[in-house]
Amino acid sequence: MLAVKLAPHRVVAAYCNGKRSARMLLCLCGAHEGGESLQQLMTDIRRTPLLWLLVFVPLVIFGEHAWHEQKTLLFVLSVLAIVPLAALLSRTTEAVAERTGDAVGGLLNATLGNLTELVIAITALQAGQYALVKASIAGAIVTNTLFMLGGAFLLGGLRHHVQEFNRVGARFQSSLLVIAVVALLIPSMVATADGAAGRPELQTLSMTLAVLLIGGYVLGLLFSLKTHKEEFAGAKHEESGEPAMPLATGIVTLLVITVLVALVSEVFVGSVQAAGEAFGMSPAFVGFIVVAMVGAAAEIATAFSAARKDRLDLSVGIALGSASQIALFVAPVLVLLSYVVGPEPMGLDFWPGAVVMMLIAALAASILTNGGRSAWFLGVLVLMVYAIFGVSLYILPPMQ
């Protein structure tokens, strides 16, 4: 119902007018009346054809009931609907980040973006598609670390010769990621090397590690946002002449858009398996690449846009913050939720290929962020590693 009530012309005007997006997005939340003239609205629409895709949001929700058996069609429509919603989420997050700073802004965007991935994973858990869930977890970590970070370095470097970012914050996030990935690797190594797959002790180990990881995530937030927050301040940026979005309005707007993304994501996960078969993709490739990419669409849009505006602190914060949040929080929460919503408990053991890719991605993030500087060719190298992973997984999928 919420998606049907969205007025596309209001949304388009919001995105196209910079900070004016704050005033227009207030209309979505019912907190502001008025708007632009019809002539201005038409101009905004012509300037931003990407947001024409918002018509697919109500179409997807309607199609879930009208064309329930047309899985491939629903898959394509849901992807087309998530793209403009990601663009709106990108613009609003940047406006909120101007109020909170890049560190908190990056955390906020990563959290809301991962909420979408969490909804997708929970839906798959309920269906007992544990292979898809684990592939999406591993894929999200690798996609956020390599694709998002590499793309930000490339796009930012093409516009700015050399970019700098807060090395302390980046090293903090990358260190968290390495530790979290090590914790995820232990059950996988034990299951493979010791032949412990299926043993109840392995599930007990997974549950214990899940609790430890969540505790580490909470302590990390306390460290970065309270006790040592001065170390994580990003570079200051020029103030615009237009009024900034009120913080409360921005948060409410972000939540509204995230709910819409979650609604579309439910349709997406219900059709992704059938569509994957139709396109010749294995379940591992679907989860590792497709689900991870679509689930992170909002974060990717924000990270790339921020890098082009020389706000690399925000880009790095989103990329590494999202990856570490997946490993430290989302994956453990899914393990605990599997006891409630899944047909059986899920462990933290992954197939060997996923283990290697996650470890390489975490180590690469640690090395890349050590200097606090980037250029476009560094982004090319990172994207090449991600492409190698994707091609290998497509041509030689793991044995399920």
C-alpha atoms as a printed R data frame, in Angstrom:
    type eleno elety resid chain resno      x       y       z
1   ATOM     1    CA   MET     A     1  0.000   0.000   0.000
2   ATOM     2    CA   LEU     A     2  2.790   2.402   0.839
3   ATOM     3    CA   ALA     A     3  4.482   1.900  -2.509
4   ATOM     4    CA   VAL     A     4  1.243   2.559  -4.422
5   ATOM     5    CA   LYS     A     5  0.818   5.924  -2.684
6   ATOM     6    CA   LEU     A     6  4.247   7.187  -3.704
7   ATOM     7    CA   ALA     A     7  3.907  10.093  -6.119
8   ATOM     8    CA   PRO     A     8  6.649   9.572  -8.719
9   ATOM     9    CA   HIS     A     9  6.835  13.243  -9.648
10  ATOM    10    CA   ARG     A    10  7.500  14.205  -6.024
11  ATOM    11    CA   VAL     A    11 10.226  11.593  -5.747
12  ATOM    12    CA   VAL     A    12 11.900  12.691  -8.976
13  ATOM    13    CA   ALA     A    13 11.873  16.315  -7.911
14  ATOM    14    CA   ALA     A    14 13.407  15.321  -4.598
15  ATOM    15    CA   TYR     A    15 16.350  13.496  -6.103
16  ATOM    16    CA   CYS     A    16 17.177  16.028  -8.786
17  ATOM    17    CA   ASN     A    17 17.315  19.152  -6.656
18  ATOM    18    CA   GLY     A    18 20.176  18.378  -4.289
19  ATOM    19    CA   LYS     A    19 19.369  19.540  -0.794
20  ATOM    20    CA   ARG     A    20 15.906  20.410  -2.036
21  ATOM    21    CA   SER     A    21 15.391  16.645  -1.851
22  ATOM    22    CA   ALA     A    22 14.927  17.158   1.892
23  ATOM    23    CA   ARG     A    23 11.883  19.351   1.401
24  ATOM    24    CA   MET     A    24 10.381  17.144  -1.281
25  ATOM    25    CA   LEU     A    25 10.971  13.918   0.596
26  ATOM    26    CA   LEU     A    26  9.101  15.428   3.526
27  ATOM    27    CA   CYS     A    27  6.047  15.061   1.325
28  ATOM    28    CA   LEU     A    28  6.559  11.293   1.343
29  ATOM    29    CA   CYS     A    29  6.390  11.260   5.121
30  ATOM    30    CA   GLY     A    30  3.391  13.573   5.332
31  ATOM    31    CA   ALA     A    31  5.410  16.244   7.182
32  ATOM    32    CA   HIS     A    32  5.415  19.012   4.582
33  ATOM    33    CA   GLU     A    33  2.815  20.408   2.179
34  ATOM    34    CA   GLY     A    34  3.357  22.244  -1.046
35  ATOM    35    CA   GLY     A    35  5.788  21.497  -3.851
36  ATOM    36    CA   GLU     A    36  7.167  22.674  -7.127
37  ATOM    37    CA   SER     A    37  5.296  24.035 -10.125
38  ATOM    38    CA   LEU     A    38  4.235  21.632 -12.845
39  ATOM    39    CA   GLN     A    39  6.802  23.122 -15.204
40  ATOM    40    CA   GLN     A    40  9.625  22.568 -12.725
41  ATOM    41    CA   LEU     A    41  8.431  19.028 -12.059
42  ATOM    42    CA   MET     A    42  8.435  18.182 -15.748
43  ATOM    43    CA   THR     A    43 11.938  19.622 -16.079
44  ATOM    44    CA   ASP     A    44 13.136  17.515 -13.167
45  ATOM    45    CA   ILE     A    45 11.623  14.385 -14.672
46  ATOM    46    CA   ARG     A    46 13.294  14.989 -18.017
47  ATOM    47    CA   ARG     A    47 16.655  15.512 -16.316
48  ATOM    48    CA   THR     A    48 16.480  12.269 -14.300
49  ATOM    49    CA   PRO     A    49 15.199   9.400 -16.441
50  ATOM    50    CA   LEU     A    50 16.616   6.909 -13.936
51  ATOM    51    CA   LEU     A    51 13.794   7.743 -11.532
52  ATOM    52    CA   TRP     A    52 11.184   6.873 -14.119
53  ATOM    53    CA   LEU     A    53 11.882   3.336 -12.938
54  ATOM    54    CA   LEU     A    54  9.945   4.110  -9.739
55  ATOM    55    CA   VAL     A    55  6.827   3.003 -11.596
56  ATOM    56    CA   PHE     A    56  8.114  -0.554 -11.165
57  ATOM    57    CA   VAL     A    57  7.700  -0.380  -7.365
58  ATOM    58    CA   PRO     A    58  3.876  -0.626  -7.340
59  ATOM    59    CA   LEU     A    59  4.075  -2.837 -10.432
60  ATOM    60    CA   VAL     A    60  6.207  -5.396  -8.586
61  ATOM    61    CA   ILE     A    61  3.893  -5.475  -5.584
62  ATOM    62    CA   PHE     A    62  0.886  -5.868  -7.869
63  ATOM    63    CA   GLY     A    63  2.657  -8.454 -10.004
64  ATOM    64    CA   GLU     A    64  3.423 -10.635  -6.980
65  ATOM    65    CA   HIS     A    65 -0.293 -11.411  -6.814
66  ATOM    66    CA   ALA     A    66 -1.266 -11.090 -10.470
67  ATOM    67    CA   TRP     A    67  1.668 -12.988 -12.039
68  ATOM    68    CA   HIS     A    68  2.734 -15.183  -9.166
69  ATOM    69    CA   GLU     A    69  3.947 -17.979 -11.462
70  ATOM    70    CA   GLN     A    70  6.007 -15.715 -13.738
71  ATOM    71    CA   LYS     A    71  9.174 -15.930 -11.640
72  ATOM    72    CA   THR     A    72 11.600 -14.674 -14.267
73  ATOM    73    CA   LEU     A    73  9.418 -11.623 -14.984
74  ATOM    74    CA   LEU     A    74  9.077 -10.835 -11.279
75  ATOM    75    CA   PHE     A    75 12.842 -11.170 -10.861
76  ATOM    76    CA   VAL     A    76 13.531  -8.608 -13.607
77  ATOM    77    CA   LEU     A    77 10.843  -6.221 -12.353
78  ATOM    78    CA   SER     A    78 12.101  -6.387  -8.751
79  ATOM    79    CA   VAL     A    79 15.663  -5.554  -9.843
80  ATOM    80    CA   LEU     A    80 14.359  -2.589 -11.883
81  ATOM    81    CA   ALA     A    81 12.382  -1.389  -8.846
82  ATOM    82    CA   ILE     A    82 15.299  -1.609  -6.406
83  ATOM    83    CA   VAL     A    83 17.573   0.573  -8.576
84  ATOM    84    CA   PRO     A    84 15.646   3.898  -8.243
85  ATOM    85    CA   LEU     A    85 14.915   3.210  -4.578
86  ATOM    86    CA   ALA     A    86 18.651   2.809  -4.097
87  ATOM    87    CA   ALA     A    87 19.191   6.182  -5.777
88  ATOM    88    CA   LEU     A    88 16.749   7.851  -3.367
89  ATOM    89    CA   LEU     A    89 18.380   6.155  -0.408
90  ATOM    90    CA   SER     A    90 21.734   7.372  -1.660
91  ATOM    91    CA   ARG     A    91 20.658  11.019  -1.839
92  ATOM    92    CA   THR     A    92 18.937  10.994   1.542
93  ATOM    93    CA   THR     A    93 21.854   9.289   3.282
94  ATOM    94    CA   GLU     A    94 24.263  11.913   1.952
95  ATOM    95    CA   ALA     A    95 21.985  14.626   3.341
96  ATOM    96    CA   VAL     A    96 21.856  12.926   6.739
97  ATOM    97    CA   ALA     A    97 25.638  12.434   6.703
98  ATOM    98    CA   GLU     A    98 26.058  16.216   6.460
99  ATOM    99    CA   ARG     A    99 24.318  16.457   9.826
100 ATOM   100    CA   THR     A   100 25.991  13.501  11.519
101 ATOM   101    CA   GLY     A   101 29.412  13.410   9.849
102 ATOM   102    CA   ASP     A   102 30.795  10.795   7.488
103 ATOM   103    CA   ALA     A   103 31.535   8.201  10.182
104 ATOM   104    CA   VAL     A   104 27.967   8.056  11.495
105 ATOM   105    CA   GLY     A   105 26.580   8.556   7.988
106 ATOM   106    CA   GLY     A   106 28.507   5.572   6.719
107 ATOM   107    CA   LEU     A   107 27.316   3.440   9.640
108 ATOM   108    CA   LEU     A   108 23.714   4.553   9.078
109 ATOM   109    CA   ASN     A   109 23.815   3.711   5.389
110 ATOM   110    CA   ALA     A   110 25.496   0.360   6.006
111 ATOM   111    CA   THR     A   111 22.892  -0.536   8.641
112 ATOM   112    CA   LEU     A   112 19.904   0.326   6.476
113 ATOM   113    CA   GLY     A   113 21.444  -1.312   3.441
114 ATOM   114    CA   ASN     A   114 22.172  -4.488   5.390
115 ATOM   115    CA   LEU     A   115 18.609  -4.466   6.691
116 ATOM   116    CA   THR     A   116 17.542  -5.255   3.138
117 ATOM   117    CA   GLU     A   117 20.035  -8.099   2.919
118 ATOM   118    CA   LEU     A   118 18.808  -9.364   6.294
119 ATOM   119    CA   VAL     A   119 15.215  -9.444   5.024
120 ATOM   120    CA   ILE     A   120 16.308 -11.384   1.939
121 ATOM   121    CA   ALA     A   121 18.251 -13.867   4.078
122 ATOM   122    CA   ILE     A   122 15.410 -14.359   6.567
123 ATOM   123    CA   THR     A   123 13.026 -15.129   3.713
124 ATOM   124    CA   ALA     A   124 15.492 -17.710   2.406
125 ATOM   125    CA   LEU     A   125 15.893 -19.134   5.927
126 ATOM   126    CA   GLN     A   126 12.160 -19.705   6.206
127 ATOM   127    CA   ALA     A   127 12.270 -21.608   2.915
128 ATOM   128    CA   GLY     A   128 15.185 -23.724   4.154
129 ATOM   129    CA   GLN     A   129 17.492 -22.424   1.395
130 ATOM   130    CA   TYR     A   130 20.607 -22.473   3.579
131 ATOM   131    CA   ALA     A   131 22.996 -22.736   0.632
132 ATOM   132    CA   LEU     A   132 21.549 -19.490  -0.738
133 ATOM   133    CA   VAL     A   133 21.808 -17.812   2.678
134 ATOM   134    CA   LYS     A   134 25.457 -18.764   3.150
135 ATOM   135    CA   ALA     A   135 26.306 -17.767  -0.412
136 ATOM   136    CA   SER     A   136 24.654 -14.374   0.123
137 ATOM   137    CA   ILE     A   137 26.594 -13.836   3.381
138 ATOM   138    CA   ALA     A   138 29.930 -14.641   1.766
139 ATOM   139    CA   GLY     A   139 28.977 -12.681  -1.352
140 ATOM   140    CA   ALA     A   140 27.947  -9.631   0.655
141 ATOM   141    CA   ILE     A   141 31.303  -9.552   2.456
142 ATOM   142    CA   VAL     A   142 33.267  -9.901  -0.782
143 ATOM   143    CA   THR     A   143 31.018  -7.548  -2.800
144 ATOM   144    CA   ASN     A   144 31.152  -4.776  -0.218
145 ATOM   145    CA   THR     A   145 34.889  -5.156   0.304
146 ATOM   146    CA   LEU     A   146 36.047  -5.537  -3.291
147 ATOM   147    CA   PHE     A   147 33.355  -4.291  -5.678
148 ATOM   148    CA   MET     A   148 32.087  -1.358  -3.619
149 ATOM   149    CA   LEU     A   149 35.499  -0.233  -2.391
150 ATOM   150    CA   GLY     A   150 37.184  -0.776  -5.767
151 ATOM   151    CA   GLY     A   151 34.396   1.026  -7.621
152 ATOM   152    CA   ALA     A   152 34.621   3.978  -5.235
153 ATOM   153    CA   PHE     A   153 38.399   4.216  -5.742
154 ATOM   154    CA   LEU     A   154 37.957   4.062  -9.526
155 ATOM   155    CA   LEU     A   155 35.111   6.561  -9.889
156 ATOM   156    CA   GLY     A   156 36.564   8.971  -7.349
157 ATOM   157    CA   GLY     A   157 40.018   8.704  -8.876
158 ATOM   158    CA   LEU     A   158 38.753   9.470 -12.376
159 ATOM   159    CA   ARG     A   159 37.508  12.844 -11.153
160 ATOM   160    CA   HIS     A   160 40.152  13.583  -8.506
161 ATOM   161    CA   HIS     A   161 43.830  12.820  -9.123
162 ATOM   162    CA   VAL     A   162 44.559  11.465  -5.629
163 ATOM   163    CA   GLN     A   163 42.082  11.057  -2.787
164 ATOM   164    CA   GLU     A   164 42.681  10.741   0.931
165 ATOM   165    CA   PHE     A   165 40.568   9.201   3.676
166 ATOM   166    CA   ASN     A   166 40.725   8.692   7.433
167 ATOM   167    CA   ARG     A   167 43.259   5.910   7.808
168 ATOM   168    CA   VAL     A   168 42.375   5.258  11.452
169 ATOM   169    CA   GLY     A   169 38.708   4.601  10.724
170 ATOM   170    CA   ALA     A   170 39.497   2.450   7.704
171 ATOM   171    CA   ARG     A   171 42.070   0.362   9.557
172 ATOM   172    CA   PHE     A   172 39.628  -0.082  12.435
173 ATOM   173    CA   GLN     A   173 36.911  -1.415  10.125
174 ATOM   174    CA   SER     A   174 39.301  -3.626   8.184
175 ATOM   175    CA   SER     A   175 40.689  -5.073  11.427
176 ATOM   176    CA   LEU     A   176 37.164  -5.876  12.592
177 ATOM   177    CA   LEU     A   177 36.521  -7.528   9.254
178 ATOM   178    CA   VAL     A   178 39.639  -9.712   9.446
179 ATOM   179    CA   ILE     A   179 38.775 -10.895  12.962
180 ATOM   180    CA   ALA     A   180 35.159 -11.584  11.999
181 ATOM   181    CA   VAL     A   181 36.170 -13.536   8.900
182 ATOM   182    CA   VAL     A   182 38.577 -15.628  10.984
183 ATOM   183    CA   ALA     A   183 35.667 -16.479  13.283
184 ATOM   184    CA   LEU     A   184 33.577 -17.470  10.264
185 ATOM   185    CA   LEU     A   185 36.398 -19.613   8.890
186 ATOM   186    CA   ILE     A   186 36.900 -21.744  12.023
187 ATOM   187    CA   PRO     A   187 33.673 -23.806  11.706
188 ATOM   188    CA   SER     A   188 34.358 -24.282   7.997
189 ATOM   189    CA   MET     A   189 37.904 -25.518   8.628
190 ATOM   190    CA   VAL     A   190 36.790 -27.829  11.420
191 ATOM   191    CA   ALA     A   191 33.981 -29.284   9.309
192 ATOM   192    CA   THR     A   192 36.297 -29.886   6.351
193 ATOM   193    CA   ALA     A   193 39.540 -30.972   8.021
194 ATOM   194    CA   ASP     A   194 38.106 -33.018  10.889
195 ATOM   195    CA   GLY     A   195 35.050 -34.383   9.104
196 ATOM   196    CA   ALA     A   196 32.771 -32.762  11.675
197 ATOM   197    CA   ALA     A   197 30.058 -31.710   9.217
198 ATOM   198    CA   GLY     A   198 26.650 -32.513  10.636
199 ATOM   199    CA   ARG     A   199 27.902 -33.103  14.182
200 ATOM   200    CA   PRO     A   200 25.953 -31.317  16.961
201 ATOM   201    CA   GLU     A   201 29.205 -29.912  18.375
202 ATOM   202    CA   LEU     A   202 29.691 -27.927  15.173
203 ATOM   203    CA   GLN     A   203 26.326 -26.263  15.632
204 ATOM   204    CA   THR     A   204 27.172 -25.475  19.261
205 ATOM   205    CA   LEU     A   205 30.424 -23.891  18.091
206 ATOM   206    CA   SER     A   206 28.574 -21.811  15.499
207 ATOM   207    CA   MET     A   207 26.078 -20.547  18.057
208 ATOM   208    CA   THR     A   208 28.835 -19.662  20.546
209 ATOM   209    CA   LEU     A   209 30.804 -17.784  17.891
210 ATOM   210    CA   ALA     A   210 27.642 -15.950  16.853
211 ATOM   211    CA   VAL     A   211 27.182 -14.601  20.379
212 ATOM   212    CA   LEU     A   212 30.862 -13.588  20.576
213 ATOM   213    CA   LEU     A   213 30.700 -11.775  17.239
214 ATOM   214    CA   ILE     A   214 27.601  -9.811  18.203
215 ATOM   215    CA   GLY     A   215 29.288  -8.807  21.459
216 ATOM   216    CA   GLY     A   216 32.367  -7.657  19.537
217 ATOM   217    CA   TYR     A   217 30.190  -5.643  17.167
218 ATOM   218    CA   VAL     A   218 28.472  -3.817  20.032
219 ATOM   219    CA   LEU     A   219 31.810  -3.022  21.686
220 ATOM   220    CA   GLY     A   220 33.138  -1.767  18.340
221 ATOM   221    CA   LEU     A   221 30.233   0.666  18.079
222 ATOM   222    CA   LEU     A   222 30.927   1.877  21.616
223 ATOM   223    CA   PHE     A   223 34.574   2.435  20.739
224 ATOM   224    CA   SER     A   224 34.047   4.260  17.433
225 ATOM   225    CA   LEU     A   225 30.961   6.302  18.294
226 ATOM   226    CA   LYS     A   226 31.608   7.177  21.934
227 ATOM   227    CA   THR     A   227 34.909   6.578  23.703
228 ATOM   228    CA   HIS     A   228 37.198   7.369  20.727
229 ATOM   229    CA   LYS     A   229 34.857   9.088  18.289
230 ATOM   230    CA   GLU     A   230 37.331  11.945  17.688
231 ATOM   231    CA   GLU     A   231 39.622   9.492  15.888
232 ATOM   232    CA   PHE     A   232 36.958   8.665  13.326
233 ATOM   233    CA   ALA     A   233 36.024  12.168  12.190
234 ATOM   234    CA   GLY     A   234 36.122  12.534   8.413
235 ATOM   235    CA   ALA     A   235 37.387  15.466   6.412
236 ATOM   236    CA   LYS     A   236 35.283  18.603   6.493
237 ATOM   237    CA   HIS     A   237 33.400  19.612   3.350
238 ATOM   238    CA   GLU     A   238 32.187  22.906   2.031
239 ATOM   239    CA   GLU     A   239 28.774  23.995   3.195
240 ATOM   240    CA   SER     A   240 26.101  24.497   0.588
241 ATOM   241    CA   GLY     A   241 23.914  27.564   0.589
242 ATOM   242    CA   GLU     A   242 20.714  25.565   0.980
243 ATOM   243    CA   PRO     A   243 19.265  24.398   4.307
244 ATOM   244    CA   ALA     A   244 20.245  20.887   5.351
245 ATOM   245    CA   MET     A   245 17.700  18.169   5.954
246 ATOM   246    CA   PRO     A   246 16.584  17.956   9.608
247 ATOM   247    CA   LEU     A   247 18.094  14.859  11.183
248 ATOM   248    CA   ALA     A   248 14.785  13.391  12.394
249 ATOM   249    CA   THR     A   249 13.200  13.891   8.972
250 ATOM   250    CA   GLY     A   250 16.166  12.280   7.256
251 ATOM   251    CA   ILE     A   251 16.055   9.211   9.480
252 ATOM   252    CA   VAL     A   252 12.299   8.779   8.988
253 ATOM   253    CA   THR     A   253 12.726   9.164   5.231
254 ATOM   254    CA   LEU     A   254 15.518   6.583   5.192
255 ATOM   255    CA   LEU     A   255 13.318   4.137   7.074
256 ATOM   256    CA   VAL     A   256 10.400   4.671   4.668
257 ATOM   257    CA   ILE     A   257 12.590   4.014   1.643
258 ATOM   258    CA   THR     A   258 14.175   1.003   3.345
259 ATOM   259    CA   VAL     A   259 10.727  -0.485   3.989
260 ATOM   260    CA   LEU     A   260  9.936  -0.132   0.294
261 ATOM   261    CA   VAL     A   261 13.215  -1.817  -0.610
262 ATOM   262    CA   ALA     A   262 12.400  -4.629   1.816
263 ATOM   263    CA   LEU     A   263  8.955  -5.138   0.248
264 ATOM   264    CA   VAL     A   264 10.468  -5.383  -3.214
265 ATOM   265    CA   SER     A   265 13.224  -7.640  -1.878
266 ATOM   266    CA   GLU     A   266 10.650 -10.179  -0.703
267 ATOM   267    CA   VAL     A   267  9.436 -10.490  -4.273
268 ATOM   268    CA   PHE     A   268 13.032 -10.690  -5.441
269 ATOM   269    CA   VAL     A   269 14.017 -13.574  -3.171
270 ATOM   270    CA   GLY     A   270 10.868 -15.470  -4.064
271 ATOM   271    CA   SER     A   271 11.780 -15.422  -7.741
272 ATOM   272    CA   VAL     A   272 15.577 -15.449  -7.749
273 ATOM   273    CA   GLN     A   273 16.064 -19.213  -7.676
274 ATOM   274    CA   ALA     A   274 13.761 -19.900 -10.629
275 ATOM   275    CA   ALA     A   275 15.219 -16.978 -12.552
276 ATOM   276    CA   GLY     A   276 18.730 -18.234 -11.846
277 ATOM   277    CA   GLU     A   277 17.902 -21.588 -13.373
278 ATOM   278    CA   ALA     A   278 16.369 -19.885 -16.401
279 ATOM   279    CA   PHE     A   279 19.565 -17.834 -16.907
280 ATOM   280    CA   GLY     A   280 21.873 -20.802 -16.304
281 ATOM   281    CA   MET     A   281 23.212 -19.602 -12.929
282 ATOM   282    CA   SER     A   282 24.031 -21.944 -10.043
283 ATOM   283    CA   PRO     A   283 22.529 -21.304  -6.567
284 ATOM   284    CA   ALA     A   284 26.002 -20.369  -5.296
285 ATOM   285    CA   PHE     A   285 26.478 -17.778  -8.054
286 ATOM   286    CA   VAL     A   286 22.981 -16.398  -7.501
287 ATOM   287    CA   GLY     A   287 23.600 -15.928  -3.791
288 ATOM   288    CA   PHE     A   288 27.223 -14.808  -4.008
289 ATOM   289    CA   ILE     A   289 26.860 -12.320  -6.876
290 ATOM   290    CA   VAL     A   290 23.221 -11.533  -7.709
291 ATOM   291    CA   VAL     A   291 21.643 -11.462  -4.242
292 ATOM   292    CA   ALA     A   292 24.666  -9.687  -2.738
293 ATOM   293    CA   MET     A   293 24.723  -7.085  -5.517
294 ATOM   294    CA   VAL     A   294 20.996  -6.344  -5.397
295 ATOM   295    CA   GLY     A   295 20.938  -6.331  -1.608
296 ATOM   296    CA   ALA     A   296 23.769  -3.791  -1.523
297 ATOM   297    CA   ALA     A   297 22.404  -1.618  -4.350
298 ATOM   298    CA   ALA     A   298 21.579   1.290  -2.052
299 ATOM   299    CA   GLU     A   299 24.978   1.242  -0.370
300 ATOM   300    CA   ILE     A   300 26.789   0.925  -3.699
301 ATOM   301    CA   ALA     A   301 24.951   3.943  -5.103
302 ATOM   302    CA   THR     A   302 25.836   6.040  -2.049
303 ATOM   303    CA   ALA     A   303 29.480   4.939  -1.929
304 ATOM   304    CA   PHE     A   304 30.036   5.669  -5.627
305 ATOM   305    CA   SER     A   305 28.282   9.044  -5.457
306 ATOM   306    CA   ALA     A   306 30.251  10.094  -2.362
307 ATOM   307    CA   ALA     A   307 33.555   9.130  -3.984
308 ATOM   308    CA   ARG     A   308 32.784  11.272  -7.025
309 ATOM   309    CA   LYS     A   309 32.209  14.191  -4.653
310 ATOM   310    CA   ASP     A   310 35.589  13.591  -2.969
311 ATOM   311    CA   ARG     A   311 33.951  12.242   0.187
312 ATOM   312    CA   LEU     A   312 36.000   9.080   0.308
313 ATOM   313    CA   ASP     A   313 35.647   8.815   4.083
314 ATOM   314    CA   LEU     A   314 31.945   8.166   3.547
315 ATOM   315    CA   SER     A   315 32.611   5.672   0.746
316 ATOM   316    CA   VAL     A   316 35.185   3.699   2.739
317 ATOM   317    CA   GLY     A   317 32.984   3.824   5.832
318 ATOM   318    CA   ILE     A   318 30.044   2.379   3.905
319 ATOM   319    CA   ALA     A   319 32.055  -0.338   2.135
320 ATOM   320    CA   LEU     A   320 34.088  -1.626   5.068
321 ATOM   321    CA   GLY     A   321 31.424  -0.837   7.660
322 ATOM   322    CA   SER     A   322 28.862  -2.850   5.712
323 ATOM   323    CA   ALA     A   323 31.228  -5.781   5.189
324 ATOM   324    CA   SER     A   324 32.232  -5.934   8.855
325 ATOM   325    CA   GLN     A   325 28.597  -5.532   9.907
326 ATOM   326    CA   ILE     A   326 27.625  -8.506   7.739
327 ATOM   327    CA   ALA     A   327 30.335 -10.652   9.311
328 ATOM   328    CA   LEU     A   328 29.956  -9.431  12.898
329 ATOM   329    CA   PHE     A   329 26.214  -8.925  13.134
330 ATOM   330    CA   VAL     A   330 24.077 -10.140  10.199
331 ATOM   331    CA   ALA     A   331 25.628 -13.608   9.888
332 ATOM   332    CA   PRO     A   332 25.469 -14.319  13.657
333 ATOM   333    CA   VAL     A   333 21.890 -13.017  13.852
334 ATOM   334    CA   LEU     A   334 20.902 -15.365  11.027
335 ATOM   335    CA   VAL     A   335 22.411 -18.284  12.932
336 ATOM   336    CA   LEU     A   336 20.331 -17.404  16.001
337 ATOM   337    CA   LEU     A   337 17.198 -16.759  13.937
338 ATOM   338    CA   SER     A   338 17.522 -20.138  12.250
339 ATOM   339    CA   TYR     A   339 16.471 -21.696  15.549
340 ATOM   340    CA   VAL     A   340 13.202 -19.758  15.336
341 ATOM   341    CA   VAL     A   341 12.251 -19.359  11.668
342 ATOM   342    CA   GLY     A   342 14.239 -22.115   9.934
343 ATOM   343    CA   PRO     A   343 13.368 -25.787   9.559
344 ATOM   344    CA   GLU     A   344 16.623 -26.605  11.390
345 ATOM   345    CA   PRO     A   345 19.568 -24.671  12.921
346 ATOM   346    CA   MET     A   346 22.089 -23.177  10.514
347 ATOM   347    CA   GLY     A   347 25.840 -23.258  11.134
348 ATOM   348    CA   LEU     A   348 28.635 -20.914  10.119
349 ATOM   349    CA   ASP     A   349 30.402 -23.486   7.941
350 ATOM   350    CA   PHE     A   350 30.906 -22.412   4.301
351 ATOM   351    CA   TRP     A   351 32.190 -24.252   1.252
352 ATOM   352    CA   PRO     A   352 35.997 -24.010   0.778
353 ATOM   353    CA   GLY     A   353 35.831 -21.584  -2.163
354 ATOM   354    CA   ALA     A   354 33.803 -19.070  -0.154
355 ATOM   355    CA   VAL     A   355 36.274 -19.377   2.726
356 ATOM   356    CA   VAL     A   356 39.197 -18.492   0.457
357 ATOM   357    CA   MET     A   357 37.385 -15.577  -1.187
358 ATOM   358    CA   MET     A   358 36.310 -14.029   2.121
359 ATOM   359    CA   LEU     A   359 39.815 -14.325   3.533
360 ATOM   360    CA   ILE     A   360 41.399 -12.731   0.449
361 ATOM   361    CA   ALA     A   361 38.844  -9.906   0.511
362 ATOM   362    CA   ALA     A   362 39.461  -9.173   4.197
363 ATOM   363    CA   LEU     A   363 43.238  -9.166   3.791
364 ATOM   364    CA   ALA     A   364 42.965  -6.984   0.678
365 ATOM   365    CA   ALA     A   365 40.878  -4.446   2.585
366 ATOM   366    CA   SER     A   366 43.472  -4.315   5.342
367 ATOM   367    CA   ILE     A   367 46.307  -3.711   2.865
368 ATOM   368    CA   LEU     A   368 44.440  -1.205   0.672
369 ATOM   369    CA   THR     A   369 43.402   1.042   3.546
370 ATOM   370    CA   ASN     A   370 46.769   1.103   5.282
371 ATOM   371    CA   GLY     A   371 48.034   4.167   3.425
372 ATOM   372    CA   GLY     A   372 44.961   6.401   3.613
373 ATOM   373    CA   ARG     A   373 45.298   7.368  -0.091
374 ATOM   374    CA   SER     A   374 43.842   6.043  -3.331
375 ATOM   375    CA   ALA     A   375 43.915   6.581  -7.093
376 ATOM   376    CA   TRP     A   376 41.829   5.221  -9.945
377 ATOM   377    CA   PHE     A   377 44.168   2.373 -10.916
378 ATOM   378    CA   LEU     A   378 44.002   0.964  -7.402
379 ATOM   379    CA   GLY     A   379 40.271   0.630  -7.960
380 ATOM   380    CA   VAL     A   380 40.889  -1.207 -11.235
381 ATOM   381    CA   LEU     A   381 43.090  -3.772  -9.486
382 ATOM   382    CA   VAL     A   382 40.493  -4.399  -6.785
383 ATOM   383    CA   LEU     A   383 37.692  -4.796  -9.330
384 ATOM   384    CA   MET     A   384 39.823  -7.268 -11.279
385 ATOM   385    CA   VAL     A   385 40.042  -9.502  -8.199
386 ATOM   386    CA   TYR     A   386 36.262  -9.346  -7.813
387 ATOM   387    CA   ALA     A   387 35.804 -10.177 -11.514
388 ATOM   388    CA   ILE     A   388 38.108 -13.194 -11.129
389 ATOM   389    CA   PHE     A   389 35.958 -14.464  -8.268
390 ATOM   390    CA   GLY     A   390 32.723 -13.952 -10.214
391 ATOM   391    CA   VAL     A   391 33.947 -15.622 -13.407
392 ATOM   392    CA   SER     A   392 35.388 -18.573 -11.475
393 ATOM   393    CA   LEU     A   393 32.156 -19.082  -9.571
394 ATOM   394    CA   TYR     A   394 30.055 -18.931 -12.738
395 ATOM   395    CA   ILE     A   395 32.192 -21.323 -14.786
396 ATOM   396    CA   LEU     A   396 33.101 -23.699 -11.952
397 ATOM   397    CA   PRO     A   397 30.336 -23.582  -9.297
398 ATOM   398    CA   PRO     A   398 30.876 -25.505  -6.041
399 ATOM   399    CA   MET     A   399 29.430 -28.985  -5.617
400 ATOM   400    CA   GLN     A   400 26.288 -28.671  -3.552
